[in-house]
């Protein structure tokens, strides 16, 4: 059993849940089409591109699973991968609480 834990990362507590995922940047977006809320994970190691004036940038198109509405987000980060700007088209950013309360 210990061999499996070492090979596959230990216990279920290591699953990325927004609190135990050191490289995951978690966002919640609500689409304008039908109001579906989607959890979006951005990997700070792999998803960020080098920005033109320094720092990093990411563009994501999110398609929800309820009505297939599209939301586009653009995020800017400084050299330390801390968010410095954000924009969204086709929806809005919402809180984790809104995502957890969705029905």
Phi, psi and omega in degrees: 000318179296327178296317179295320178297318179292323180288319188251015171095017173089227189262177179295341180291349179272001180293142178292116180231015181092337181254333184240026182240092189295338182254356181271128173256116188256131177231155177234127182235143178246120182282149179285334187297308181223006177081012179291138179256131183237139174272131181238128177249130175244128179275115183295342179272328191240333186273342184276138176253152178292130180282162182294320181259022185101172182072201184224163181215149173217139174237128180229140169252122183252132176243119182284162183267359182271306182231009178062031175286146181255139174229135177246133176238145173233127182233138176245142183229151176279186182295341179264011179064034174259134183297133178238342177203155178208149173214156183216142177234129178089012181180199179213154173282138177230173183276165174300323180298320178296320178295317181291331183272356183297154179238000000 
